[in-house]
Structure formats: structure tokens, C-alpha cells
């Protein structure tokens, strides 16, 4: 069994609607790597906190919940390729609502929560490799990842993509509301004191505006194969 630091990681970061979730899933499937949807961890925590009536300002309670979070991932279907389980209950649909996304943005700004989830996220680094999807995968969680990609897109495109995702899941929300919530979430993620949303210094930034998912997946695979080949030669 290779040491964790020897297991390759492809870190894919970016804001909501940049396409990182879809791209990460397809890249992982193409390479046969494990997948970490870090955003799901924060969403599950937010869901658990709201269910218990915990304040999103109560760092101690949130960290306690994060440390004991009973979360697991399982294979899903075409609509939801990865199912998320909280204490054995499928909460995949619940955590994908805009309410839960906004709640997750609040709890993720808590340093104690991020510390509590850091070890758990790093525990996903197992052979043959990991594709990690999030907002600070390359900058904080896996700073030694040989492959770091930061996906972005124009705000209007991101809102349109998010709207289509929600409608496909039977969740009706107005475009105007999504614009407001996306702008607020972006501001909160960029300005938080710990692990703000920004590309890692050695990340390749890919603007997905006007690009279809097949092209973006191919581009990420190209970057991954090039960088992992370079690391292999250097070693």
C-alpha cells in the first residue's frame, strides 16, 4: 500500500455553476479514481445543523457535529451519479437545494468546522488516485496535489447552468433569485478569513464559458496526464 502522499490527486476547484462537479465525476470515471465531493460534506453538515436547530454562528456546536458526522457516499443513477447518505439516510436531494447551499456557505466560513473536516477529506486519498472537487482542494486540503485545476465561468452562464440543474431535479427557483444568491455566496466565499475561494498559485485556470462539458473534461484530462507524467519523470 503506497503512502498517502504518493497517491495522485487531481484537485478541481471553482465557484458554484463552474461545472466542477460534473467534470470531476467524469474525470474520476475516466481514470478509475475515487471521487471526493467536498461541498457535499459541508452541505450535509449544514443540513444536520439546521435539523438540530443549531445556530450557524455557534462554532463549537458546528465543530462538534462535523467531528461526528456520519456521512457516506454511494453509487447513484444518471440524475445523481453519487448518492450522499447521512446516518444511512439518502439526503442527496435535500443537500442540493439552494437553501442548503447557502447554509453550507455559512458553516464553511467557520475555521473550527474546516479544521474538523480537513482530516476526513484527506482520508479520501487512497489508491489508485483521487479527484477532489471543491473550493480549496488545491490550495488547502491537498496543497501537494500534482494536478490543480480551477474552473470558472461568467456569472450569467453559471446561473443558467445552476437553474437547469435544479429544474432537472424538480426544484423550481427563479433565475433572479439565483443571481442574488450566487452573488452573495461568491462574496462570502471570497472574503472568508480561512481558505477563501481563489486558485492555488500553481493551478491551471480554465474558463468554461461557451465550452461544452466534453471539451472541458478532455482539457482537464490533458492537464492531468501532462502534469502527472512530469511528476513521474521528476521522481
LOGU-903712 format. One record per residue: x, y, z of N, C-alpha, C, O in turn; residue in three letters. Coordinates in steps of 0.001 Angstrom, whole numbers, padded with zeros to 6 digits, always signed. Layout:
<recs>
XYZXYZXYZXYZala
...
</recs>
This chain:
<recs>
+000847-001193+000000+000000+000000+000000+000890+001253+000000+001657+001459+000941unk
+000799+002085-001033+001632+003289-001078+001233+004288-000003+000087+004311+000445unk
+002192+005114+000406+001887+006161+001376+000908+007145+000757+000880+007318-000462unk
+000096+007797+001606-000943+008703+001101-000362+009768+000190-000962+010121-000825unk
+000816+010285+000557+001396+011361-000246+001840+010897-001626+002103+011720-002503unk
+001926+009574-001826+002317+009037-003132+001114+008773-004039+001281+008461-005218unk
-000091+008898-003494-001308+008679-004282-001636+009966-005040-001769+011016-004412unk
-001769+009919-006365-002026+011146-007133-003390+011752-006826-004374+011041-006625unk
-003425+013076-006793-004670+013808-006564-004855+014827-007683-003937+015568-008034unk
-006059+014845-008228-006444+015885-009182-007422+016789-008446-008557+016393-008179unk
-006990+017994-008120-007820+018938-007380-008542+019854-008370-007910+020549-009165unk
-009868+019843-008306-010673+020679-009192-011500+021634-008342-012444+021222-007668unk
-011142+022898-008379-011823+023911-007579-012579+024890-008471-012383+024930-009686unk
-013438+025670-007845-014171+026689-008586-015474+027046-007894-015904+026338-006983unk
-016104+028127-008310-017366+028551-007702-018533+027700-008191-018386+026897-009112unk
-019689+027885-007568-020896+027170-007970-021242+027520-009421-021153+028677-009833unk
-021638+026495-010185-022013+026722-011570-020861+026733-012549-021065+026960-013741unk
-019653+026492-012068-018493+026484-012968-018376+025155-013706-017615+025039-014666unk
-019127+024155-013260-019094+022848-013905-018190+021848-013228-018002+020742-013736unk
-017620+022216-012082-016604+021357-011474-017145+020005-011021-016434+019003-011099unk
-018407+019957-010542-018962+018691-010081-019095+017677-011204-018670+016529-011070unk
-019684+018103-012307-019852+017218-013461-018502+016794-014023-018289+015622-014331unk
-017594+017754-014153-016273+017465-014712-015504+016509-013800-014882+015562-014280unk
-015542+016753-012496-014821+015896-011556-015332+014463-011619-014544+013518-011612unk
-016647+014303-011681-017222+012959-011751-016766+012230-013001-016408+011054-012942unk
-016776+012925-014136-016409+012275-015392-014914+011986-015469-014508+010959-016013unk
-014095+012881-014930-012647+012649-014921-012322+011443-014039-011499+010605-014408unk
-012968+011359-012874-012740+010231-011971-013143+008918-012643-012439+007914-012533unk
-014277+008936-013336-014740+007725-014018-013778+007319-015134-013501+006136-015329unk
-013277+008307-015856-012360+008034-016966-011063+007398-016473-010533+006490-017113unk
-010556+007869-015343-009275+007393-014822-009413+006235-013837-008420+005604-013474unk
-010647+005957-013405-010837+004919-012402-010410+005368-011021-010075+004542-010172unk
-010421+006694-010785-010025+007259-009493-011239+007372-008570-012383+007355-009025unk
-010974+007487-007278-012013+007783-006302-012428+009246-006463-011705+010042-007062unk
-013590+009587-005926-014110+010950-006057-014450+011511-004684-015081+010838-003869unk
-014030+012745-004433-014410+013463-003217-015189+014705-003610-014654+015602-004260unk
-016447+014755-003215-017271+015953-003389-017253+016673-002047-018119+016445-001202unk
-016265+017544-001853-016101+018188-000548-017287+019069-000195-017636+019218+000976unk
-017908+019655-001222-019063+020501-000959-020187+019737-000296-020929+020292+000514unk
-020319+018445-000642-021376+017625-000044-021176+017492+001462-022149+017437+002214unk
-019918+017440+001906-019660+017341+003351-020188+018565+004078-020824+018445+005125unk
-019923+019755+003520-020405+020988+004152-021922+021091+004065-022566+021597+004984unk
-022492+020614+002968-023949+020646+002829-024617+019696+003819-025639+020034+004416unk
-024039+018508+003993-024591+017555+004956-024504+018124+006366-025440+017996+007154unk
-023383+018748+006677-023236+019368+007988-024281+020465+008188-024887+020564+009255unk
-024489+021286+007162-025488+022346+007257-026877+021761+007467-027665+022285+008254unk
-027175+020671+006759-028475+020011+006895-028651+019471+008319-029713+019625+008922unk
-027605+018843+008843-027666+018283+010197-027818+019392+011238-028566+019251+012206unk
-027099+020497+011025-027171+021610+011969-028571+022230+011979-029114+022528+013043unk
-029145+022421+010803-030493+023002+010737-031518+022057+011371-032435+022505+012060unk
-031362+020753+011139-032298+019778+011704-032261+019791+013228-033265+019516+013885unk
-031091+020115+013785-030947+020138+015239-031199+021517+015827-031133+021712+017040unk
-031493+022481+014938-031756+023830+015425-030512+024549+015898-030598+025491+016686unk
-029343+024109+015419-028079+024732+015828-027877+026037+015078-028236+026153+013906unk
-027301+027017+015759-027004+028300+015125-025771+028170+014248-024801+027508+014617unk
-025816+028808+013078-024654+028792+012196-023542+029698+012717-022460+029756+012133unk
-023803+030394+013801-022786+031242+014444-022128+030521+015620-021165+031029+016194unk
-022637+029348+015981-022127+028594+017131-021013+027665+016667-021259+026508+016326unk
-019790+028179+016656-018650+027426+016123-018424+026117+016866-018109+025100+016248unk
-018583+026134+018200-018340+024933+018990-019289+023803+018633-018863+022662+018455unk
-020575+024118+018527-021569+023098+018187-021356+022583+016770-021447+021380+016525unk
-021073+023488+015837-020847+023080+014450-019636+022158+014340-019683+021151+013634unk
-018553+022500+015038-017348+021668+015007-017622+020302+015626-017121+019284+015148unk
-018421+020286+016689-018786+019021+017342-019564+018137+016368-019296+016941+016258unk
-020524+018728+015666-021295+017980+014676-020397+017491+013536-020521+016352+013085unk
-019493+018358+013075-018605+017997+011970-017705+016826+012337-017448+015945+011517unk
-017232+016827+013568-016317+015783+014026-016998+014421+014096-016349+013382+013976unk
-018320+014441+014291-019063+013184+014468-020037+012907+013323-020933+012072+013447unk
-019856+013600+012232-020776+013489+011105-020741+012085+010509-019687+011615+010080unk
-021893+011416+010482-021999+010069+009931-022414+010186+008468-023598+010088+008146unk
-021443+010396+007586-021730+010612+006168-021005+009573+005324-019884+009167+005631unk
-021666+009157+004263-021068+008183+003345-021566+008477+001936-022597+009123+001752unk
-020821+007993+000944-021191+008189-000460-021391+006817-001105-020692+005853-000790unk
-022364+006759-002013-022657+005502-002707-022977+005801-004160-023293+006937-004516unk
-022892+004772-005000-023207+004943-006418-024680+005297-006584-025546+004782-005876unk
-024943+006191-007539-026303+006645-007755-026825+006259-009121-026637+005130-009574unk
-027490+007215-009785-028051+006964-011099-027640+008076-012059-026743+008860-011748unk
-028281+008152-013213-027899+009147-014216-028137+010568-013723-027361+011472-014033unk
-029206+010769-012959-029510+012114-012442-028572+012512-011323-028077+013638-011290unk
-028324+011580-010397-027416+011811-009268-026398+010685-009243-026616+009671-008579unk
-025274+010847-009963-024283+009761-010055-023729+009309-008705-023348+008151-008534unk
-023689+010250-007739-023191+009917-006410-024275+010238-005387-024733+011377-005299unk
-024681+009241-004621-025675+009448-003567-024971+009776-002266-023915+009220-001966unk
-025552+010673-001498-024993+011073-000209-025892+010571+000905-027102+010799+000886unk
-025301+009888+001874-026060+009291+002979-025667+009949+004297-024482+010082+004603unk
-026659+010356+005069-026443+010900+006403-027069+009936+007397-028286+009758+007430unk
-026214+009313+008210-026674+008293+009163-027483+007216+008440-028480+006723+008966unk
-027047+006856+007230-027685+005809+006460-028894+006238+005656-029467+005430+004925unk
-029297+007503+005778-030459+008018+005061-030005+008805+003832-029112+009648+003923unk
-030619+008528+002690-030264+009213+001449-030747+010667+001509-031950+010928+001549unk
-029799+011607+001516-030144+013033+001588-029658+013768+000337-029470+014984+000356unk
-029459+013021-000746-028905+013599-001970-029715+014792-002451-029145+015836-002768unk
-031023+014657-002510-031863+015744-002995-031911+016901-002002-031878+018066-002398unk
-031989+016579-000713-032083+017634+000306-030871+018557+000310-031004+019765+000506unk
-029687+017985+000094-028489+018827+000184-028245+019647-001083-027362+020504-001097unk
-029006+019401-002139-028795+020135-003390-029748+021315-003555-029759+021954-004607unk
-030540+021610-002542-031410+022786-002622-030569+024048-002449-029468+023999-001901unk
-031093+025172-002920-030379+026437-002755-030284+026820-001288-029287+027402-000861unk
-031321+026496-000506-031289+026785+000927-030102+026091+001584-029362+026700+002357unk
-029928+024813+001268-028827+024058+001866-027486+024569+001364-026512+024608+002117unk
-027430+024962+000095-026188+025517-000442-025785+026800+000261-024612+027006+000570unk
-026760+027658+000512-026472+028907+001229-026074+028627+002671-025170+029267+003210unk
-026757+027661+003296-026397+027287+004665-024963+026750+004718-024204+027062+005635unk
-024607+025932+003710-023259+025357+003662-022204+026449+003527-021120+026351+004101unk
-022530+027494+002762-021597+028605+002608-021338+029279+003952-020225+029726+004228unk
-022376+029347+004785-022222+029942+006123-021334+029067+007011-020388+029565+007621unk
-021633+027764+007086-020874+026912+008002-019442+026729+007534-018549+026527+008356unk
-019202+026795+006214-017849+026595+005699-016924+027759+006032-015705+027638+005917unk
-017503+028891+006447-016684+030040+006820-016139+029913+008240-015337+030739+008676unk
-016571+028888+008956-016151+028682+010351-014825+027919+010384-014772+026777+009926unk
-013752+028518+010913-012451+027831+010943-012498+026498+011680-011846+025537+011271unk
-013267+026437+012769-013345+025189+013538-013969+024067+012717-013572+022910+012850unk
-014931+024394+011880-015560+023401+011010-014563+022906+009968-014460+021705+009720unk
-013834+023830+009363-012877+023448+008326-011786+022555+008911-011343+021608+008262unk
-011355+022854+010135-010349+022013+010794-010906+020617+011049-010212+019619+010859unk
-012170+020556+011483-012779+019272+011816-012937+018386+010582-012831+017163+010676unk
-013188+018995+009437-013415+018216+008213-012136+017959+007412-012142+017162+006474unk
-011044+018630+007777-009813+018511+006995-009278+017082+006976-008970+016545+005912unk
-009168+016471+008149-008639+015103+008225-009540+014138+007463-009058+013239+006773unk
-010852+014330+007594-011794+013448+006903-011624+013546+005391-011648+012532+004692unk
-011452+014765+004887-011267+014934+003445-009974+014288+002975-009950+013631+001934unk
-008910+014466+003725-007636+013873+003332-007675+012353+003388-006881+011679+002731unk
-008602+011818+004174-008747+010368+004263-009259+009720+002986-009170+008503+002829unk
-009797+010527+002069-010264+010001+000789-009099+009714-000169-009299+009124-001231unk
-007908+010124+000200-006740+009938-000676-006246+008500-000586-005417+008154+000256unk
-006777+007680-001475-006440+006256-001488-006185+005802-002924-006671+006424-003869unk
-005416+004711-003091-005140+004203-004441-006436+003836-005155-007408+003452-004504unk
-006468+003947-006480-005339+004316-007360-005123+005821-007489-004109+006243-008046unk
-006043+006639-006991-005920+008081-007093-007239+008731-006713-008249+008052-006530unk
-007220+010053-006596-008402+010781-006144-008630+012018-006997-007694+012748-007324unk
-009890+012240-007353-010306+013512-007939-011096+014236-006858-012147+013762-006427unk
-010591+015380-006422-011205+016126-005328-011844+017402-005858-011174+018235-006469unk
-013131+017549-005623-013916+018664-006137-014309+019581-004985-014877+019129-003991unk
-014004+020878-005121-014368+021796-004047-013986+023231-004331-013994+023687-005474unk
-013650+023933-003259-013260+025330-003369-011846+025590-002852-011248+026619-003166unk
-011310+024654-002058-009951+024830-001539-009158+023528-001593-008243+023319-000796unk
-009507+022663-002526-008828+021374-002623-007341+021535-002950-006491+020885-002341unk
-007036+022403-003911-005649+022594-004312-004879+023540-003428-003659+023429-003313unk
-005578+024478-002795-004884+025491-002003-004675+025091-000548-003700+025514+000073unk
-005590+024272+000011-005519+023958+001445-005522+022455+001723-004640+021957+002423unk
-006489+021735+001189-006662+020331+001569-005564+019445+000987-005008+018602+001691unk
-005250+019633-000299-004196+018845-000948-003194+019784-001623-003109+019813-002851unk
-002435+020549-000836-001502+021514-001431-000389+020866-002248+000249+021525-003069unk
-000156+019557-002020+000886+018849-002774+000325+018098-003979+001045+017335-004622unk
-000951+018308-004290-001545+017624-005441-000771+017956-006707-000492+019128-006962unk
-000416+016950-007509+000343+017227-008734-000491+017917-009805+000049+018544-010716unk
-001825+017796-009687-002714+018397-010688-003723+019299-009985-004500+018846-009145unk
-003698+020584-010342-004642+021540-009755-005292+022337-010876-004619+022974-011687unk
-006612+022285-010898-007370+022996-011932-008410+023864-011241-009070+023426-010299unk
-008552+025090-011709-009577+025995-011174-010510+026353-012320-010108+027017-013276unk
-011765+025906-012218-012759+026184-013250-013547+027444-012892-013889+027668-011731unk
-013823+028242-013884-014631+029443-013674-015518+029639-014895-015377+028934-015895unk
-016432+030600-014810-017315+030917-015934-017993+032247-015635-018024+032691-014487unk
-018534+032878-016665-019245+034142-016486-020453+033924-015573-021093+032874-015640unk
-020774+034902-014720-021893+034745-013776-023201+034323-014431-023900+033457-013906unk
-023542+034923-015572-024789+034569-016242-024827+033119-016666-025866+032465-016567unk
-023702+032612-017138-023608+031210-017552-023739+030301-016340-024407+029268-016404unk
-023118+030673-015259-023181+029855-014048-024603+029786-013508-025054+028723-013081unk
-025308+030905-013524-026700+030919-013068-027563+030040-013970-028406+029286-013484unk
-027354+030137-015271-028136+029334-016214-027904+027843-015976-028849+027055-015981unk
-026644+027460-015768-026335+026055-015519-026987+025569-014229-027571+024487-014177unk
-026873+026389-013201-027447+026011-011909-028962+025895-012006-029555+024997-011408unk
-029584+026784-012745-031034+026748-012915-031458+025455-013613-032437+024826-013213unk
-030726+025062-014648-031037+023830-015359-030869+022611-014451-031677+021683-014496unk
-029817+022615-013629-029591+021509-012702-030767+021354-011745-031265+020249-011530unk
-031200+022463-011180-032287+022424-010209-033600+022009-010856-034357+021224-010285unk
-033873+022536-012051-035104+022183-012750-035119+020692-013081-036165+020046-013004unk
-033947+020142-013453-033860+018716-013775-034165+017843-012558-034616+016705-012693unk
-033912+018391-011373-034184+017665-010135-035573+017970-009583-035932+017523-008493unk
-036362+018749-010360-037714+019073-009920-037776+020187-008901-038777+020332-008199unk
-036704+020989-008810-036663+022097-007853-036878+023392-008617-036061+023761-009461unk
-037964+024080-008328-038331+025294-009054-037811+026522-008310-038171+026751-007155unk
-036975+027302-008965-036432+028522-008370-036254+029542-009490-035908+029180-010614unk
-036489+030820-009182-036402+031847-010212-034949+032189-010529-034070+032094-009672unk
-034716+032592-011785-033373+032988-012206-032918+034215-011430-031753+034306-011045unk
-033819+035156-011198-033467+036373-010460-032986+036042-009057-032015+036619-008568unk
-033670+035115-008423-033256+034718-007073-031895+034047-007102-031057+034287-006232unk
-031675+033195-008116-030381+032527-008227-029249+033529-008412-028176+033365-007832unk
-029480+034572-009221-028472+035612-009415-028089+036235-008074-026907+036399-007774unk
-029090+036579-007277-028827+037216-005983-028062+036278-005057-027088+036676-004418unk
-028514+035030-004992-027895+034086-004072-026482+033719-004513-025593+033556-003677unk
-026272+033587-005820-024931+033271-006320-023960+034406-006011-022834+034160-005580unk
-024392+035647-006229-023531+036797-005951-023167+036859-004478-022021+037138-004125unk
-024154+036596-003609-023894+036642-002169-022972+035508-001744-022082+035700-000916unk
-023189+034315-002318-022338+033179-001961-020908+033404-002443-019955+033084-001732unk
-020755+033948-003637-019421+034262-004153-018698+035229-003227-017526+035039-002902unk
-019419+036275-002802-018804+037273-001921-018364+036639-000613-017260+036890-000130unk
-019240+035811-000042-018934+035177+001237-017746+034229+001094-016872+034195+001960unk
-017711+033455+000000-016621+032502-000191-015282+033196-000443-014240+032728+000015unk
-015315+034317-001176-014070+035047-001471-013522+035770-000250-012307+035883-000083unk
-014422+036261+000608-013998+037130+001696-013810+036431+003032-013397+037065+004002unk
-014106+035134+003105-013944+034464+004390-012469+034454+004783-011583+034415+003928unk
-012225+034490+006083-010859+034611+006592-010036+033354+006350-008825+033434+006144unk
-010683+032196+006374-009976+030925+006235-010311+030292+004889-011482+030159+004533unk
-009278+029903+004142-009436+029215+002854-010406+029931+001926-011390+029334+001491unk
-010151+031195+001616-011043+031903+000683-010993+031286-000707-010003+030662-001090unk
-012083+031471-001459-012162+030926-002803-011215+031673-003736-011427+032844-004048unk
-010165+030975-004178-009226+031538-005145-008373+030401-005688-008202+029380-005022unk
-007835+030571-006896-006999+029497-007448-005714+029329-006651-005150+030307-006160unk
-005250+028087-006522-003919+027847-005961-002898+028482-006898-003158+028635-008092unk
-001749+028849-006366-000740+029539-007171-000309+028728-008387+000016+029298-009428unk
-000304+027404-008265+000146+026564-009376-001015+025876-010105-000815+024882-010804unk
-002223+026412-009937-003385+025831-010608-003496+026344-012040-003088+027466-012340unk
-004046+025522-012910-004372+025935-014265-005818+026423-014253-006726+025667-013905unk
-006036+027674-014627-007382+028246-014646-008021+027990-016009-007441+028306-017048unk
-009216+027417-015991-009942+027115-017230-011293+027824-017173-012126+027513-016321unk
-011505+028767-018071-012783+029462-018164-013709+028613-019037-013459+028429-020228unk
-014780+028101-018430-015665+027177-019137-016815+027879-019865-017683+027218-020435unk
-016821+029216-019848-017860+029950-020567-017834+029579-022055-016793+029690-022704unk
-018946+029151-022581-019021+028814-024004-018440+027466-024368-018403+027108-025545unk
-017984+026706-023376-017406+025388-023653-018371+024294-023212-019018+024407-022170unk
-018465+023228-024017-019317+022127-023573-018524+021223-022643-017294+021273-022604unk
-019243+020399-021898-018611+019608-020853-017601+018618-021419-016587+018348-020774unk
-017850+018072-022606-016903+017124-023207-015535+017777-023419-014495+017170-023163unk
-015559+019024-023891-014309+019741-024142-013567+019990-022824-012352+019811-022747unk
-014308+020403-021789-013669+020705-020505-013087+019442-019877-011982+019467-019334unk
-013827+018347-019952-013314+017077-019422-012031+016681-020145-011061+016272-019508unk
-012022+016798-021467-010826+016462-022244-009660+017361-021868-008516+016910-021802unk
-009951+018632-021623-008889+019584-021252-008298+019235-019878-007082+019281-019692unk
-009153+018892-018934-008664+018525-017596-007857+017237-017663-006820+017125-017009unk
-008313+016271-018438-007562+015018-018588-006201+015275-019226-005204+014653-018859unk
-006171+016198-020186-004903+016554-020827-003939+017170-019813-002760+016821-019768unk
-004458+018088-019002-003633+018724-017967-003141+017672-016977-001974+017674-016584unk
-004044+016772-016578-003688+015746-015600-002603+014819-016129-001631+014532-015430unk
-002764+014360-017343-001779+013427-017901-000426+014090-018087+000613+013464-017877unk
-000437+015353-018481+000813+016073-018653+001506+016278-017312+002699+016006-017184unk
+000780+016749-016328+001395+017053-015035+001809+015796-014287+002857+015778-013643unk
+001002+014748-014365+001384+013524-013660+002579+012873-014342+003394+012231-013679unk
+002692+013028-015646+003857+012499-016370+005103+013259-015966+006172+012666-015814unk
+004975+014581-015789+006114+015397-015361+006561+015005-013981+007759+014873-013727unk
+005592+014812-013059+005934+014395-011703+006628+013050-011712+007601+012846-010986unk
+006130+012118-012538+006722+010789-012619+008167+010863-013099+009030+010163-012571unk
+008436+011705-014093+009818+011838-014588+010722+012471-013543+011879+012081-013389unk
+010174+013468-012814+010978+014135-011802+011364+013189-010673+012443+013295-010090unk
+010462+012268-010381+010736+011323-009288+011746+010270-009713+012095+009394-008921unk
</recs>
